[in-house]
Amino acid sequence: MRLLKLSLILSFFYAPMAWADYKPATTDERSIETTTVNADGSSVSIYESLTRIETQAAVEEDGHIDIPYNGKTETVQILEAYTLQADGKKIKVPQSSIRTTGGGGGNKFSETKHKVLIYPDVKVGSQLYLKYRDEERSPLYTGHYISTQFFSPHFRYKDTQINLITNNKLPIQIDTKGMQGGLIKATKTHKHYRYTFKQEQVLPPEDSQNAYSDFAPYFMASSFKDHLELGQAFQAGLKNKTNVTPELQALADNLTAGLTDEKAQVEALYQWVSKNIRYMAIYLSKGGVVPHSAQSIYKNRFGDCKDHVVLLETLLKAKGIQSSTALINSRDAFSLPKLAVQTPFNHVINYIPSLDLYLDSTAQFAPFGTLPTGVMDKPVVLTGINRLGHTPAMQAKDNRMVSKVDILINEDGSMQGTSHTYATGAVGIDYRSEGAGNLDYDDNDLVKSRLAPANETGTGKITTTDPFDLSVPFEEKATFTLDPAANFPGPGAMTIPVGIAHGEIARLGRYKLNANLNFPYACYANVMEERYNLTYPNTTKITRIPADVNYQNISISYQASYKLTGNKLEVFRRYQSDNPSHVCGAEKVADKQAFFKVLQRDLKGQVFYE
C-alpha cells in the first residue's frame, strides 16, 4: 500500500545512527581512472578498482558489481576481475559470471546496458578487483566532454587517482574539492592532469541530507564555458521538435475556446497535458537529452519530462505564448556546481516568462500554479531564453493541512467519530498522490495503517474527492469507530485520540532530530491545523485538562488550546514552520530540539476524569 510521503512533515525529526556504531559496508582500497579525451569529445577510459568487503550485509549487497552504460554509444570491455582473499589467493571471475543485461523496466524504455560481474567466494575481508575499458564513441552533447565524480562521506577512500588526458583542440576546465594535484605534463597536442584523493574519516548517513553535489568532495571536468552554454546545447536538441502542426493548432484552439486571459489559456493547456500524457521514459540513442517531436508525443499520448515540456511549449506557441525549458534537479540538490556539467540536472519543466510561472506537467497531482516539493527553491537553466533562474521556495501560508475531528465517547470508552481534512500546495500534492494510490485498497487496511502509529484500533471508512481532478481542492472525509483508549467508567486519564484523520502533529512527536548533524538537509515551510471536539459521557466528570501552549522560536511556532464546556472538550493545535530556504544546517538544530520537547510534552498531556 502506498502511504503518504512525509518529506514535508518529518524532515526535521530523525535520529540517525550514532557515529560509534557506524561501519561502512565497503572500503575503496584503490581506484585508478585514466581517461583520454579526443577533440570531438569522445573518450576512452580505463578503470581499475580494489574494494574491500567490510560487513556481512555487504557480502550479499556488494558481492557483485554493476557497470551501466549506453549500449548505443558506448562499449565496455572487462579486462580482469577476481576475488582476492586475505591469504593472497586470487579467484578469477569466470566468463559465465559476467552478464550483459538490458536497462529500463517499469515505465522506462532505455538503451542502457549493464555489465554485471558476480564475484566468487565473497566473505568479510575479501577484496574485489576489477579492471575494465569504457569507450564512449559519441558524447552526450556533440563536440563536448563532461565528467563528474563525487566522493561519499560515508565510505573510506584509501588511494584514489584520476588521470585526465585532454586534446588541446577541446579546451576543458577542471575543478576539484578535497583533492590534490593538477597539470603534470603539457605537449603540443595534449595536457595531462593527475589528481588524488584520500578519506579515512567516515560519517553515517543522515535523513534528508542533501545530494553529494551540494557538499561532498569532487572531481569535475567540462568543455562548456558556463551553464548557459550547456543550456544552449540542450536547446539545440529541441530544434524542429516544437513545430505547430495543424492538428496541434486545432487542439490548442479547442482547449482555449472562449478564454481570452493569457493565464487562463496557460492553465487550460497545462491541465490537458498533465492529465492526458502518460509518463513514460524513452531513452534511446541521445534520448536522455533530446525529446521527441510534439506531434508524435500528441499522437502516442506518452512521454518523459522532456516530451511533456515540448508538447506544452508547442501548444503555448500555438496561442502566441512564449515559454522556456528549465533544466532542474528534482531530488535533493539545491545548488549548481562551479562548472557546467550534467549533474545535478535530472529533470526539465516549463517556465512562462510573461507570468513568471513554473509548471511541471509530469507532476500528475500538481494543480495549476503549484509545484511538487522536489522542484521548489531550485536553481534552473532557462534554455529557451538563455538565462539562469530559480524556482520559488515554499510559503507556509500556501502549504496547509487542516483537519477537524469530532468524537463521541461512549460510557464503555468506545468512540464514534468523523473527520474532515483538506490540504493545499505541495502538501496537497502529496495527499492527492496518497489518495490515488489508495483507491483500490480495502478500507480496513487503510484504517489499520492510520490507527497503528497512535496505538489505536477500530474500523472506519475513508472517502476523498477525485485526486485526479485538479480543478477542485483535495479533501478527505472519514467515519470511524474506535475501541476504548482508556478504562471507562473512571477514574482514569487519556490523551487526545487521533482517530483516522492524518494526525500529522501527533506524528511529529515520534521523530527526534539528532543533535550532531554534519550535512545540509532539506527543510520546508508549512502549516498544520487540527481541531478535535470530544464529547464525554454525561456520567463522566472531567477533573483536569492539559494546559494551553504558546511557543515561538525563529522558524517554528506552535499553539495548543484546551477549552472545556460541560462534558465537551475543544482542542486546537497549530504548527507552522517558516524556512526562507529549503536548505537547513546545524544552526537550526537547537531550535528544533527545543520545540520537540515542547511538542512531546503537549502530546502527552492527559484528560483526567472520574
C-alpha positions as CSV (number, residue, x, y, z in Angstrom):
1,M,0.0,0.0,0.0
2,R,1.3,3.4,-0.9
3,L,1.4,5.7,2.2
4,L,1.8,9.5,2.4
5,K,5.2,10.9,1.5
6,L,6.4,12.5,4.7
7,S,9.1,14.8,3.2
8,L,7.3,18.0,4.2
9,I,6.4,16.8,7.7
10,L,9.2,14.7,9.1
11,S,12.4,16.2,7.6
12,F,13.2,17.9,10.9
13,F,12.8,15.0,13.2
14,Y,15.1,12.0,12.8
15,A,17.9,10.4,14.8
16,P,20.4,8.8,12.5
17,M,22.8,6.0,13.5
18,A,25.4,7.0,16.2
19,W,28.9,7.7,14.9
20,A,30.4,5.0,17.1
21,D,28.0,2.4,15.7
22,Y,28.6,3.2,12.0
23,K,30.7,1.0,9.9
24,P,30.9,1.4,6.1
25,A,29.9,-1.7,4.2
26,T,32.9,-1.5,1.9
27,T,36.2,0.3,1.7
28,D,37.7,1.7,-1.5
29,E,41.3,0.3,-1.2
30,R,42.5,1.5,-4.6
31,S,40.9,3.3,-7.5
32,I,42.6,4.5,-10.7
33,E,40.8,6.1,-13.6
34,T,42.6,7.1,-16.7
35,T,40.7,8.9,-19.4
36,T,41.8,10.2,-22.8
37,V,39.5,12.8,-24.4
38,N,39.5,13.3,-28.1
39,A,39.0,16.6,-29.9
40,D,35.3,15.7,-30.7
41,G,34.5,15.0,-27.1
42,S,34.6,11.2,-27.4
43,S,36.8,9.4,-24.9
44,V,38.4,6.1,-23.8
45,S,38.7,5.3,-20.1
46,I,40.5,2.6,-18.2
47,Y,39.1,1.9,-14.7
48,E,40.9,-0.1,-12.0
49,S,39.5,-0.7,-8.5
50,L,40.0,-2.8,-5.4
51,T,37.1,-2.9,-3.0
52,R,37.2,-4.5,0.5
53,I,34.1,-6.1,1.9
54,E,33.7,-4.9,5.5
55,T,30.4,-6.4,6.7
56,Q,28.3,-9.5,6.3
57,A,25.5,-7.4,4.8
58,A,27.9,-6.2,2.1
59,V,28.6,-9.9,1.2
60,E,25.0,-10.1,-0.1
61,E,24.6,-6.5,-1.3
62,D,28.1,-5.7,-2.8
63,G,29.4,-9.1,-3.8
64,H,28.6,-8.1,-7.4
65,I,29.4,-5.1,-9.5
66,D,27.1,-3.4,-11.9
67,I,28.5,-1.2,-14.7
68,P,25.8,0.7,-16.5
69,Y,26.5,2.2,-20.0
70,N,24.7,3.3,-23.1
71,G,24.6,0.3,-25.5
72,K,24.2,2.6,-28.5
73,T,27.2,5.0,-27.9
74,E,29.5,3.1,-25.5
75,T,31.5,-0.2,-25.4
76,V,32.5,-1.7,-22.1
77,Q,35.2,-4.5,-22.1
78,I,36.1,-6.3,-18.9
79,L,39.9,-6.7,-18.8
80,E,40.4,-8.5,-15.5
81,A,38.3,-9.4,-12.4
82,Y,38.9,-11.6,-9.4
83,T,38.2,-12.1,-5.7
84,L,41.3,-11.6,-3.6
85,Q,41.2,-13.4,-0.2
86,A,43.1,-12.4,3.0
87,D,45.6,-15.2,2.4
88,G,46.5,-13.7,-1.0
89,K,44.6,-16.3,-3.0
90,K,43.0,-15.0,-6.3
91,I,39.8,-16.4,-7.6
92,K,39.1,-15.3,-11.1
93,V,35.5,-14.3,-12.1
94,P,34.6,-16.8,-14.7
95,Q,33.1,-15.7,-18.0
96,S,29.8,-17.3,-17.1
97,S,29.5,-14.9,-14.2
98,I,29.9,-11.8,-16.4
99,R,26.4,-11.0,-17.7
100,T,25.2,-8.2,-20.1
101,T,21.6,-7.2,-19.3
102,G,19.3,-4.6,-20.7
103,G,18.1,-1.5,-19.0
104,G,14.7,0.0,-18.4
105,G,11.7,-1.7,-16.9
106,G,8.5,-0.3,-15.4
107,N,7.7,3.0,-17.2
108,K,11.2,3.4,-18.6
109,F,12.4,2.3,-22.1
110,S,16.1,2.7,-22.4
111,E,19.2,1.6,-24.3
112,T,21.1,1.4,-21.1
113,K,23.0,-1.8,-20.7
114,H,24.6,-3.3,-17.6
115,K,27.7,-5.4,-17.3
116,V,27.1,-7.4,-14.1
117,L,30.0,-9.3,-12.5
118,I,29.2,-11.9,-9.8
119,Y,32.3,-12.5,-7.7
120,P,33.1,-16.0,-6.4
121,D,33.6,-16.9,-2.7
122,V,32.9,-13.5,-1.2
123,K,33.2,-13.1,2.5
124,V,34.0,-10.4,5.1
125,G,37.6,-9.3,4.4
126,S,37.5,-10.3,0.7
127,Q,38.7,-7.7,-1.8
128,L,37.0,-7.4,-5.2
129,Y,39.4,-6.4,-8.1
130,L,38.1,-5.0,-11.4
131,K,39.7,-3.5,-14.4
132,Y,37.7,-2.6,-17.5
133,R,37.8,-0.3,-20.6
134,D,35.0,2.1,-21.5
135,E,34.9,3.7,-24.9
136,E,32.4,6.5,-25.4
137,R,32.1,6.9,-29.1
138,S,29.5,9.7,-29.1
139,P,29.3,12.1,-26.1
140,L,26.0,13.2,-24.6
141,Y,26.4,16.6,-26.2
142,T,28.1,16.6,-29.6
143,G,31.6,18.1,-29.5
144,H,31.7,18.4,-25.7
145,Y,33.1,16.4,-22.8
146,I,31.8,16.4,-19.2
147,S,32.7,14.3,-16.2
148,T,31.8,14.3,-12.5
149,Q,32.8,12.2,-9.6
150,F,31.6,12.8,-6.0
151,F,33.1,11.1,-3.0
152,S,30.6,9.9,-0.4
153,P,31.3,10.9,3.2
154,H,30.0,7.5,4.2
155,F,32.9,5.4,2.7
156,R,36.7,5.2,3.1
157,Y,38.9,6.0,0.1
158,K,42.4,4.9,0.7
159,D,44.1,5.6,-2.6
160,T,42.0,7.2,-5.4
161,Q,43.7,8.6,-8.5
162,I,42.1,10.3,-11.5
163,N,44.2,10.9,-14.7
164,L,42.8,13.0,-17.4
165,I,44.5,13.5,-20.8
166,T,42.8,16.2,-22.9
167,N,43.2,17.2,-26.5
168,N,44.3,20.8,-26.9
169,K,41.7,21.3,-29.6
170,L,39.0,20.9,-27.0
171,P,39.6,23.3,-24.1
172,I,38.5,21.7,-20.8
173,Q,38.1,23.3,-17.4
174,I,38.8,21.2,-14.3
175,D,37.6,21.9,-10.7
176,T,38.1,19.8,-7.6
177,K,37.3,19.9,-3.9
178,G,39.3,18.0,-1.3
179,M,41.7,16.6,-3.9
180,Q,45.4,17.1,-4.5
181,G,47.1,17.5,-7.9
182,G,46.9,19.4,-11.2
183,L,48.6,19.6,-14.6
184,I,51.6,17.3,-14.7
185,K,52.6,17.4,-18.4
186,A,51.8,19.5,-21.5
187,T,52.7,18.7,-25.1
188,K,51.8,20.3,-28.4
189,T,48.7,18.2,-28.7
190,H,47.7,17.2,-25.1
191,K,47.5,18.1,-21.5
192,H,48.0,15.5,-18.7
193,Y,46.3,16.0,-15.3
194,R,46.6,13.9,-12.2
195,Y,44.5,14.3,-9.0
196,T,44.5,12.1,-5.9
197,F,42.1,11.7,-3.0
198,K,42.1,10.0,0.4
199,Q,39.4,9.9,3.1
200,E,39.9,7.9,6.3
201,Q,37.2,9.5,8.5
202,V,33.7,8.5,7.6
203,L,30.3,9.6,8.9
204,P,26.9,7.9,8.9
205,P,24.1,8.9,6.6
206,E,21.6,11.4,7.9
207,D,18.0,11.6,6.9
208,S,17.0,14.2,4.4
209,Q,20.7,15.2,3.8
210,N,21.3,17.0,0.5
211,A,22.8,15.4,-2.6
212,Y,26.5,14.9,-2.5
213,S,26.8,17.5,-5.3
214,D,25.9,20.2,-2.7
215,F,28.7,19.5,-0.2
216,A,30.9,16.4,-0.9
217,P,34.5,16.4,-2.3
218,Y,34.5,16.1,-6.0
219,F,36.3,16.0,-9.4
220,M,34.7,17.8,-12.3
221,A,35.7,18.4,-15.9
222,S,33.8,20.3,-18.6
223,S,34.4,21.7,-22.1
224,F,31.4,24.1,-21.6
225,K,32.4,27.6,-20.6
226,D,29.4,28.0,-18.4
227,H,25.9,26.8,-17.6
228,L,24.3,29.0,-20.3
229,E,26.4,27.3,-23.0
230,L,25.3,23.9,-21.6
231,G,21.7,25.1,-21.8
232,Q,22.1,26.1,-25.4
233,A,23.5,22.7,-26.2
234,F,20.3,21.2,-24.7
235,Q,18.2,23.7,-26.5
236,A,19.7,22.6,-29.8
237,G,18.1,19.2,-29.3
238,L,14.7,20.9,-29.3
239,K,15.2,22.1,-32.9
240,N,12.2,21.2,-35.1
241,K,10.6,19.4,-32.1
242,T,8.1,22.3,-31.3
243,N,6.7,22.8,-34.8
244,V,3.0,23.7,-34.6
245,T,1.2,21.3,-36.9
246,P,-2.4,21.9,-38.0
247,E,-3.5,19.2,-35.6
248,L,-1.8,20.8,-32.6
249,Q,-3.1,24.3,-33.6
250,A,-6.6,22.9,-33.6
251,L,-6.1,21.2,-30.2
252,A,-4.8,24.5,-28.7
253,D,-7.6,26.5,-30.1
254,N,-10.2,24.0,-28.9
255,L,-8.8,23.8,-25.4
256,T,-8.7,27.6,-25.0
257,A,-12.0,28.3,-26.8
258,G,-13.7,31.3,-25.1
259,L,-10.7,32.1,-22.9
260,T,-9.1,35.5,-23.6
261,D,-7.0,35.8,-20.5
262,E,-3.4,34.5,-21.0
263,K,-3.2,32.9,-17.6
264,A,-6.5,31.0,-18.2
265,Q,-5.2,29.8,-21.5
266,V,-2.0,28.5,-20.0
267,E,-4.0,26.8,-17.3
268,A,-6.2,25.0,-19.8
269,L,-3.2,23.8,-21.8
270,Y,-1.3,22.7,-18.7
271,Q,-4.3,20.8,-17.4
272,W,-4.7,18.9,-20.6
273,V,-1.0,17.8,-20.9
274,S,-0.9,16.9,-17.3
275,K,-4.0,14.7,-17.5
276,N,-3.6,13.2,-20.9
277,I,0.1,12.5,-21.5
278,R,1.2,9.4,-19.6
279,Y,4.7,9.5,-18.2
280,M,7.0,7.0,-20.0
281,A,10.7,7.5,-20.1
282,I,12.2,6.5,-23.5
283,Y,16.0,7.0,-23.6
284,L,17.1,5.8,-27.0
285,S,20.3,7.0,-28.5
286,K,20.6,10.5,-27.0
287,G,17.1,10.4,-25.7
288,G,18.4,11.4,-22.3
289,V,18.7,15.0,-23.5
290,V,16.8,15.0,-26.8
291,P,13.0,14.9,-26.8
292,H,10.5,13.6,-29.4
293,S,8.5,15.9,-31.6
294,A,5.4,17.4,-30.2
295,Q,3.3,15.8,-32.9
296,S,4.5,12.3,-32.1
297,I,4.0,12.9,-28.4
298,Y,0.5,14.0,-29.0
299,K,-0.2,11.0,-31.2
300,N,1.2,8.5,-28.8
301,R,-0.1,10.1,-25.6
302,F,3.0,9.3,-23.6
303,G,6.5,10.7,-23.0
304,D,9.0,11.7,-20.3
305,C,9.7,15.1,-18.8
306,K,11.3,16.5,-21.9
307,D,8.4,15.3,-24.0
308,H,5.9,16.9,-21.6
309,V,7.8,20.2,-21.8
310,V,8.0,20.1,-25.6
311,L,4.3,19.4,-26.1
312,L,3.2,22.1,-23.6
313,E,5.6,24.6,-25.2
314,T,4.2,23.8,-28.6
315,L,0.6,24.3,-27.5
316,L,1.6,27.6,-25.9
317,K,3.4,28.6,-29.0
318,A,0.2,27.9,-31.0
319,K,-1.5,30.6,-28.8
320,G,1.4,33.0,-29.1
321,I,2.6,32.5,-25.6
322,Q,6.4,32.3,-25.1
323,S,7.8,29.6,-22.8
324,S,11.2,28.1,-22.0
325,T,12.5,24.7,-20.9
326,A,14.1,24.9,-17.4
327,L,16.8,22.4,-16.6
328,I,16.5,21.5,-12.9
329,N,17.1,18.9,-10.2
330,S,14.0,17.1,-8.9
331,R,15.6,15.4,-5.9
332,D,18.0,16.6,-3.2
333,A,20.4,19.0,-4.9
334,F,19.9,22.7,-4.2
335,S,22.9,24.3,-5.9
336,L,24.8,24.4,-9.2
337,P,28.4,23.4,-9.3
338,K,31.1,25.9,-10.5
339,L,31.5,24.1,-13.8
340,A,28.8,23.3,-16.3
341,V,28.2,19.6,-16.0
342,Q,25.2,17.4,-16.3
343,T,25.0,16.8,-12.6
344,P,22.7,17.7,-10.8
345,F,20.3,18.2,-13.7
346,N,17.9,15.2,-13.9
347,H,14.6,16.9,-14.9
348,V,13.0,19.6,-17.0
349,I,9.9,21.8,-16.5
350,N,8.3,24.7,-18.3
351,Y,8.7,28.4,-17.5
352,I,6.3,31.1,-18.7
353,P,8.2,34.4,-18.6
354,S,5.2,36.7,-19.0
355,L,3.6,35.2,-15.9
356,D,6.9,34.4,-14.1
357,L,5.4,30.9,-13.6
358,Y,7.0,27.5,-13.4
359,L,4.9,24.4,-14.4
360,D,5.7,20.7,-14.0
361,S,3.1,18.8,-16.0
362,T,4.8,15.4,-15.2
363,A,3.6,16.1,-11.6
364,Q,0.3,14.4,-12.2
365,F,-1.2,15.7,-8.9
366,A,0.0,19.3,-9.0
367,P,-2.8,21.7,-9.6
368,F,-2.1,24.7,-11.9
369,G,0.2,27.2,-10.1
370,T,1.7,24.7,-7.7
371,L,4.9,22.7,-7.8
372,P,5.9,19.5,-6.1
373,T,8.4,19.7,-3.3
374,G,11.3,18.3,-5.3
375,V,11.4,21.2,-7.8
376,M,10.9,24.1,-5.3
377,D,13.7,26.5,-4.3
378,K,16.0,25.1,-7.0
379,P,18.3,26.9,-9.5
380,V,17.5,26.4,-13.1
381,V,18.9,27.0,-16.6
382,L,16.3,28.5,-18.8
383,T,17.4,27.2,-22.2
384,G,14.8,28.9,-24.3
385,I,15.6,32.5,-23.1
386,N,19.3,31.9,-22.3
387,R,19.5,32.9,-18.7
388,L,19.6,31.4,-15.2
389,G,16.6,31.3,-12.9
390,H,15.3,30.0,-9.6
391,T,12.0,28.3,-8.7
392,P,10.1,29.8,-5.8
393,A,10.5,28.5,-2.2
394,M,7.6,27.3,-0.1
395,Q,5.5,29.8,1.7
396,A,3.9,28.4,4.8
397,K,0.5,30.0,4.1
398,D,0.3,28.2,0.7
399,N,1.1,24.7,2.1
400,R,-1.5,23.8,4.6
401,M,-3.1,20.7,6.1
402,V,-6.3,21.4,8.1
403,S,-8.3,18.7,9.9
404,K,-11.4,18.7,12.0
405,V,-12.3,15.7,14.1
406,D,-15.5,15.1,16.1
407,I,-15.5,12.2,18.6
408,L,-18.3,10.9,20.8
409,I,-17.0,8.8,23.7
410,N,-19.5,6.2,25.0
411,E,-19.9,5.0,28.6
412,D,-17.7,2.0,27.9
413,G,-14.9,4.1,26.4
414,S,-15.6,3.1,22.8
415,M,-15.8,6.0,20.3
416,Q,-17.6,7.0,17.2
417,G,-16.3,9.9,15.1
418,T,-15.9,11.7,11.9
419,S,-13.1,13.7,10.4
420,H,-12.7,16.2,7.5
421,T,-9.2,17.1,6.1
422,Y,-8.1,19.3,3.3
423,A,-4.6,20.1,2.0
424,T,-3.2,22.8,-0.3
425,G,0.1,23.5,-2.1
426,A,2.9,21.0,-2.1
427,V,1.3,19.3,0.9
428,G,-1.9,18.8,-1.1
429,I,0.1,17.2,-4.0
430,D,1.4,14.5,-1.5
431,Y,-2.1,14.0,-0.2
432,R,-3.6,13.6,-3.7
433,S,-0.8,11.1,-4.6
434,E,-1.6,9.1,-1.5
435,G,-5.4,9.2,-2.2
436,A,-4.8,8.0,-5.8
437,G,-2.6,5.2,-4.6
438,N,-5.2,4.1,-2.0
439,L,-8.2,4.0,-4.4
440,D,-8.1,0.2,-4.9
441,Y,-7.2,-0.8,-1.4
442,D,-9.6,-2.2,1.2
443,D,-10.9,0.3,3.8
444,N,-9.9,-2.0,6.7
445,D,-6.2,-2.0,5.6
446,L,-6.2,1.8,5.2
447,V,-7.8,2.3,8.6
448,K,-5.3,0.0,10.3
449,S,-2.4,1.8,8.7
450,R,-3.8,5.1,10.1
451,L,-4.6,3.9,13.6
452,A,-1.4,1.9,14.2
453,P,1.0,4.8,14.8
454,A,-1.2,6.2,17.5
455,N,-1.7,2.7,19.1
456,E,-5.4,2.9,18.4
457,T,-7.7,0.1,17.0
458,G,-11.0,0.2,15.3
459,T,-12.9,0.3,12.0
460,G,-13.9,3.0,9.6
461,K,-14.3,4.2,6.0
462,I,-12.3,6.9,4.1
463,T,-13.6,8.8,1.1
464,T,-11.9,11.5,-0.9
465,T,-12.6,13.9,-3.7
466,D,-11.2,12.7,-7.1
467,P,-7.4,13.1,-6.7
468,F,-7.1,13.4,-10.5
469,D,-9.5,16.3,-10.7
470,L,-7.0,19.2,-10.3
471,S,-9.8,21.8,-10.7
472,V,-11.2,21.2,-7.2
473,P,-9.4,21.3,-3.8
474,F,-8.5,17.8,-2.5
475,E,-10.5,16.8,0.6
476,E,-10.8,13.6,2.7
477,K,-13.7,12.6,4.9
478,A,-13.9,9.6,7.2
479,T,-16.2,7.9,9.7
480,F,-14.8,5.6,12.3
481,T,-15.4,3.5,15.4
482,L,-12.6,3.2,17.9
483,D,-12.0,0.7,20.7
484,P,-11.5,2.2,24.2
485,A,-8.3,4.1,24.6
486,A,-8.7,4.2,28.4
487,N,-10.8,2.5,31.0
488,F,-14.4,3.7,31.5
489,P,-16.1,4.3,33.8
490,G,-13.4,6.2,35.7
491,P,-11.4,7.3,37.5
492,G,-8.8,7.4,34.7
493,A,-6.9,9.5,32.2
494,M,-6.4,9.6,28.5
495,T,-4.5,11.5,25.9
496,I,-6.3,13.1,23.0
497,P,-7.3,10.4,20.5
498,V,-6.5,11.0,16.8
499,G,-8.9,8.7,15.0
500,I,-8.2,8.1,11.4
501,A,-7.5,11.7,10.4
502,H,-3.9,12.1,9.3
503,G,-2.8,13.4,12.7
504,E,0.4,14.8,11.4
505,I,1.1,16.9,14.5
506,A,1.0,13.8,16.7
507,R,3.3,12.1,14.1
508,L,5.8,14.9,14.6
509,G,6.2,13.9,18.2
510,R,7.6,10.5,17.2
511,Y,10.7,11.8,15.3
512,K,13.5,13.4,17.1
513,L,16.3,15.4,15.4
514,N,19.8,14.3,16.2
515,A,22.0,16.8,18.0
516,N,25.1,16.2,15.8
517,L,24.3,16.8,12.2
518,N,27.1,17.2,9.7
519,F,25.4,17.7,6.4
520,P,22.9,20.3,5.0
521,Y,19.5,18.8,4.8
522,A,16.1,19.7,3.2
523,C,13.6,21.7,5.3
524,Y,10.3,23.3,4.3
525,A,7.6,25.8,5.2
526,N,4.1,24.6,6.0
527,V,1.1,24.9,8.3
528,M,-0.8,22.1,10.1
529,E,-4.0,22.8,12.0
530,E,-6.0,20.2,13.8
531,R,-9.3,20.7,15.8
532,Y,-10.7,17.9,18.0
533,N,-14.2,18.1,19.5
534,L,-14.6,15.4,22.1
535,T,-17.9,14.7,23.9
536,Y,-17.6,12.6,27.0
537,P,-20.4,10.6,28.6
538,N,-22.8,12.5,30.8
539,T,-21.9,10.2,33.6
540,T,-18.3,11.2,33.4
541,K,-16.8,14.2,35.3
542,I,-13.7,15.9,33.8
543,T,-11.4,16.9,36.6
544,R,-8.4,18.2,34.7
545,I,-7.4,19.1,31.1
546,P,-4.0,19.8,29.6
547,A,-2.5,23.3,29.8
548,D,-2.5,25.7,26.8
549,V,0.8,26.1,24.9
550,N,2.1,29.1,23.1
551,Y,5.6,28.5,21.7
552,Q,7.7,30.5,19.2
553,N,11.3,30.4,18.0
554,I,13.0,31.7,14.9
555,S,11.4,29.2,12.4
556,I,8.7,27.3,14.3
557,S,5.6,28.4,16.1
558,Y,3.2,26.1,17.9
559,Q,-0.1,26.8,19.8
560,A,-2.4,24.4,21.6
561,S,-5.5,25.3,23.4
562,Y,-8.0,23.3,25.5
563,K,-11.5,24.5,26.4
564,L,-13.9,22.5,28.5
565,T,-17.7,23.3,28.4
566,G,-19.6,20.8,30.5
567,N,-18.7,17.4,29.1
568,K,-17.4,18.8,25.8
569,L,-13.7,19.4,25.2
570,E,-12.5,21.6,22.3
571,V,-8.8,21.1,21.3
572,F,-7.0,23.2,18.8
573,R,-3.4,22.7,17.7
574,R,-1.5,24.7,15.2
575,Y,2.1,24.1,13.9
576,Q,3.8,26.5,11.5
577,S,7.3,26.1,10.1
578,D,8.9,29.0,8.2
579,N,12.1,28.4,6.3
580,P,13.0,31.0,3.7
581,S,15.4,28.4,2.2
582,H,14.8,24.7,1.7
583,V,18.4,24.1,2.9
584,C,19.0,23.9,6.6
585,G,22.1,23.2,8.6
586,A,23.4,22.8,12.1
587,E,22.2,26.3,13.1
588,K,18.6,25.1,13.1
589,V,19.2,22.1,15.3
590,A,18.9,23.8,18.7
591,D,15.6,25.4,17.7
592,K,14.1,22.2,16.5
593,Q,15.2,20.2,19.6
594,A,13.7,22.8,21.9
595,F,10.4,22.7,20.0
596,F,10.4,18.9,20.1
597,K,10.5,18.9,23.9
598,V,7.5,21.3,24.0
599,L,5.6,19.2,21.4
600,Q,6.2,15.9,23.2
601,R,5.1,17.4,26.5
602,D,1.8,18.7,25.0
603,L,1.1,15.4,23.1
604,K,1.5,13.5,26.4
605,G,-1.0,15.8,28.2
606,Q,-4.0,13.9,29.6
607,V,-7.6,14.5,30.3
608,F,-8.4,13.2,33.8
609,Y,-11.9,12.1,34.7
610,E,-13.9,10.2,37.3
